[in-house]
Amino acid sequence: MSPAGPVEPAETANPAETANPADTANPADTAHPAGPVSSARPAPPEYAAPALDKALDILEVLSSADGPLSQADIAAAVGRSVSQIFRVLATLERRGYLYRDAQSGLYLLSTRLFDLAHRHEPLRSLIAAALPVLRRLADETRSSCNLSVYDADRMRVVAQVVSPSDFGFQVRVGALFELETTASGQVQLAFPTPVMAGRGAGAAAVRVEGGAAGRASTASSVASPTLAEIAVRGHLVRPDALQPGITDIVYPVLDASGEGAVAVLTVPYVATSFSERSAEFVGERASFAARAIADSLLGTGRPGTN
C-alpha cells in the first residue's frame, strides 16, 4: 500500500516574495512632471522572481544529482526550507518536469527538458540533417561518431551513432565537455561563430594558445597545433585528452560563410587489432561527412557522404 502523499507544510510569507505595489504601475501610464524630458535612456528595471529562481535552482540540482532526491535533500541543496520549495515542487511535477516516485516520495527529473531542447528549430534541423550522414559514416568506418555544438563555453554532444563493430568507443548524447581541453572544443575555437564572440570564447582561445605554446616548449611533449594551424588544415587529429588509446578525428561543420562551425563532427578512432579501417580512411570519410551535413543545412543537397 502506497504511503499518503506529502502534506504541505505551513508556509510563512517571505518578504522577498511579497509583491511590491510599485511593481504593478506601468511607467508608460504615469504622467511626466512638467519640464523638459531627458533624452537619456533609463536603465532597465530589475524585477525579482523568487518562485522562478527556486524552480530553476531545483532543476539544476536534480540535473546534477547522482540519483533521486527527497524534499529535504532538495531544500538543503538550494538553501531553502521545505516549506519554501513545496509548492514549486508540486508545480514542476504537475507540469511534467519532475517525476515523484509514489513509493519512496523521491524526486527525479523527467525527460521534459530534453524534449523541449529538441523542439528548438535550429537544433532539430541540425540533428535531422546529421543523423543520416552519421549513420552512413559509422557504417563505412566501422567507428562511432558524434556531433557536438557550442553551449555556453562548453561543447555539448547532440547526436551520436554507435559503431556497428563489436568493439568501439562512444559518448553520451547530452554530455558536456570543456571547450579548451577537448579536440572538438579546439576545432570550435578555430572556427568561431559570431555568437561566440559575445560569450567569452575569445578568452578561452587565448588560454588554448597559451597552453599550446607551453606544451610545445616542453621537450618531452608533442607540440599541439595552434588554432590558426587547425583553421588552415581544416581539421584536427590528436590523442583524446580523457581516454587513452583513442584518437580524435575532428572536422567542423561550416556555416554559409565557410569560416564558422555550426557544429563539430568527431570520430573517436580506436587503433587496435579490432580496427577494421585505417585512420587515414576514417579521416577522409569524416571530411566528406562534415561537408555533407553543412551542404544539407544550406540546402545545396550533397547526397550522403559520397
C-alpha positions in Angstrom: 0.0 0.0 0.0 1.5 3.4 -1.0 2.1 5.9 1.7 -0.1 9.0 1.7 1.0 11.9 -0.5 3.1 14.7 1.0 1.4 17.0 3.4 2.0 20.7 2.6 4.0 22.3 5.5 2.9 25.6 6.8 4.5 28.3 4.8 5.3 31.7 6.2 5.3 34.7 4.0 8.7 35.6 2.6 9.2 39.4 2.5 11.3 39.0 -0.6 8.4 37.3 -2.4 5.7 39.9 -1.3 4.5 41.9 -4.3 5.8 45.4 -4.4 2.9 47.8 -5.2 5.3 49.9 -7.2 5.9 47.0 -9.5 2.3 47.0 -10.6 2.5 50.5 -12.0 3.1 50.8 -15.7 5.7 53.5 -16.3 4.0 54.3 -19.6 0.8 55.2 -17.7 2.5 57.6 -15.3 2.3 61.3 -16.1 5.6 63.0 -16.6 6.2 66.2 -14.5 6.3 69.5 -16.3 9.6 70.5 -17.8 11.9 69.1 -20.4 12.2 65.3 -20.7 15.7 63.9 -20.6 16.8 62.1 -23.7 19.0 59.7 -21.6 17.8 56.1 -21.8 16.9 54.9 -18.3 18.4 51.7 -17.1 16.1 48.7 -17.5 14.3 47.8 -14.2 15.4 44.7 -12.4 12.5 42.6 -11.2 12.9 39.6 -8.9 11.0 36.4 -9.5 11.8 34.3 -6.4 9.5 31.4 -7.4 11.2 31.1 -10.8 14.6 31.3 -9.1 13.5 28.4 -6.9 12.3 26.3 -9.8 15.5 26.8 -11.8 17.6 26.0 -8.7 15.6 22.8 -8.2 16.0 21.7 -11.9 19.7 22.4 -11.8 20.2 20.4 -8.5 18.3 17.4 -9.9 20.1 17.5 -13.2 23.5 17.1 -11.5 22.3 14.6 -8.8 23.5 11.0 -8.9 20.1 9.7 -8.1 16.6 10.7 -6.9 16.4 13.2 -4.0 13.9 13.8 -1.2 12.2 17.2 -0.5 14.6 17.7 2.4 17.7 16.9 0.2 16.5 19.4 -2.4 15.7 22.1 0.1 19.2 21.7 1.6 20.8 21.8 -1.8 19.1 25.1 -2.8 19.5 26.7 0.6 15.7 26.9 1.3 13.3 25.3 3.8 11.0 22.5 2.8 8.0 24.9 3.2 9.6 27.3 0.7 10.0 24.8 -2.1 6.9 22.6 -1.6 4.6 24.4 -4.0 7.3 24.8 -6.6 8.0 21.1 -6.5 4.3 20.4 -6.8 4.0 22.7 -9.9 7.1 21.3 -11.6 5.6 17.8 -11.0 2.2 18.8 -12.3 3.8 20.4 -15.5 5.8 17.2 -16.2 9.3 18.5 -15.4 9.7 16.2 -12.3 8.7 12.7 -11.5 7.8 11.8 -7.9 8.1 8.1 -7.0 4.9 7.1 -5.3 6.6 4.6 -3.0 9.6 6.5 -1.8 8.4 10.1 -2.4 11.8 10.9 -4.0 12.0 13.2 -7.0 13.7 12.7 -10.4 13.9 14.8 -13.5 11.7 13.8 -16.3 12.7 14.0 -20.0 10.6 17.1 -20.5 13.6 19.5 -20.7 15.3 17.1 -23.2 12.1 17.1 -25.3 11.9 20.9 -25.2 15.5 21.3 -26.3 15.0 19.1 -29.3 12.0 21.2 -30.3 14.3 24.1 -30.9 14.2 24.6 -34.6 18.0 25.1 -35.4 19.0 22.2 -33.2 16.2 20.0 -34.6 17.2 20.8 -38.2 20.9 20.1 -37.4 20.2 16.7 -35.9 17.8 15.8 -38.7 20.4 16.7 -41.3 23.2 15.0 -39.4 21.8 11.6 -38.4 21.6 10.0 -41.9 25.1 11.1 -42.6 26.4 9.9 -39.3 24.8 6.5 -39.8 26.5 6.1 -43.1 29.8 7.3 -41.7 29.6 4.8 -38.9 28.8 2.0 -41.3 31.7 3.0 -43.7 34.3 3.5 -41.0 33.1 0.8 -38.5 33.5 3.5 -35.8 31.2 5.5 -33.6 30.8 9.2 -34.5 29.2 12.1 -32.8 28.2 15.7 -33.4 28.6 18.5 -30.8 27.7 22.1 -30.6 29.0 25.2 -28.7 26.9 25.6 -25.5 27.9 28.4 -23.0 31.7 27.9 -23.3 31.4 24.1 -23.4 30.8 21.5 -26.1 27.5 19.5 -25.8 27.1 16.2 -27.7 23.7 16.4 -29.5 23.8 13.4 -31.8 25.7 10.1 -32.0 25.7 6.9 -34.0 27.3 3.9 -32.3 29.9 1.7 -34.2 28.4 -1.3 -35.9 31.5 -3.3 -34.9 31.7 -5.5 -31.8 34.3 -3.1 -30.3 34.2 0.7 -30.2 34.0 3.9 -28.1 31.1 6.1 -27.6 29.9 9.2 -25.6 26.5 10.0 -24.1 24.2 12.3 -26.0 23.8 15.4 -23.9 27.3 15.1 -22.4 29.2 18.4 -21.8 32.9 18.7 -22.4 35.4 21.5 -21.8 35.9 23.9 -24.6 39.6 24.4 -24.0 40.9 20.9 -23.4 39.0 18.7 -25.9 39.6 18.3 -29.6 36.1 19.2 -30.5 36.4 22.4 -28.4 39.6 23.4 -30.1 38.2 22.9 -33.6 35.2 25.0 -32.5 37.5 27.8 -31.3 39.5 27.6 -34.6 36.2 28.2 -36.5 34.3 30.6 -34.2 30.8 31.8 -34.9 29.6 35.4 -34.3 27.6 34.3 -31.2 30.8 33.0 -29.5 32.3 36.5 -29.5 29.8 37.8 -27.0 30.2 34.8 -24.7 33.9 35.0 -23.7 35.1 32.4 -26.2 37.9 34.8 -27.2 39.4 34.5 -23.7 39.2 30.7 -24.0 41.0 30.8 -27.3 43.8 32.9 -25.7 44.2 30.3 -23.0 44.3 27.5 -25.5 47.0 29.2 -27.5 49.0 29.8 -24.3 48.7 26.2 -23.3 49.8 25.0 -26.7 52.9 27.3 -26.6 53.7 25.9 -23.1 53.4 22.3 -24.3 55.5 23.0 -27.3 58.3 24.3 -25.2 58.4 21.1 -23.2 60.8 18.6 -24.9 59.0 15.6 -23.6 55.6 16.5 -25.1 54.4 16.7 -28.7 53.6 20.2 -29.8 49.9 20.9 -30.2 48.8 22.8 -33.2 47.7 26.4 -32.7 44.1 27.4 -33.5 45.4 29.1 -36.7 47.1 25.9 -37.8 43.9 24.0 -37.2 42.0 26.5 -39.3 44.4 26.2 -42.1 44.4 22.4 -42.0 40.6 22.4 -41.7 40.6 19.6 -39.1 42.3 18.2 -36.1 43.7 14.7 -35.4 45.1 14.1 -31.9 45.1 11.7 -29.0 41.9 12.0 -26.8 42.6 14.1 -23.7 40.4 12.0 -21.5 40.6 8.4 -22.8 44.0 6.7 -23.6 44.1 4.7 -26.8 41.6 6.9 -28.6 42.5 9.2 -31.4 40.0 12.0 -32.1 39.5 12.8 -35.7 37.6 16.1 -35.8 36.1 18.2 -38.6 34.0 21.4 -38.5 30.5 21.6 -40.0 30.8 25.0 -41.5 28.2 27.8 -41.9 27.4 29.7 -45.1 30.5 31.9 -44.7 32.8 28.9 -44.6 34.5 30.4 -41.5 32.3 29.5 -38.5 31.5 26.0 -37.3 27.8 25.5 -36.5 28.8 22.0 -35.2 31.8 19.8 -34.8 32.0 16.2 -36.1 34.2 13.8 -34.1 35.2 10.2 -34.8 36.8 8.7 -31.6 39.0 6.3 -33.5 40.3 3.1 -31.8 43.6 1.9 -33.3 43.8 -1.7 -32.1 43.7 -5.2 -33.7 39.9 -4.8 -33.7 40.1 -1.8 -36.1 38.6 -2.5 -39.5 39.6 0.8 -41.1 42.8 2.9 -41.2 42.9 6.3 -39.5 43.5 7.8 -43.0 40.4 6.3 -44.4 38.3 7.4 -41.4 39.6 10.9 -41.7 38.7 11.0 -45.4 35.2 9.8 -44.8 34.8 12.2 -41.8 35.7 15.1 -44.1 33.1 14.1 -46.6 30.5 13.7 -43.9 31.1 17.1 -42.3 30.7 18.8 -45.7 27.6 16.7 -46.4 25.9 17.9 -43.2 26.9 21.5 -44.0 25.5 21.2 -47.5 22.3 19.7 -46.3 21.8 22.6 -43.8 22.5 25.1 -46.6 20.1 23.3 -49.0 22.8 22.5 -51.6 21.9 18.9 -51.3 25.2 17.0 -51.4 23.9 13.3 -51.2 25.2 11.2 -48.3 28.9 11.3 -47.9 30.0 10.4 -51.5 
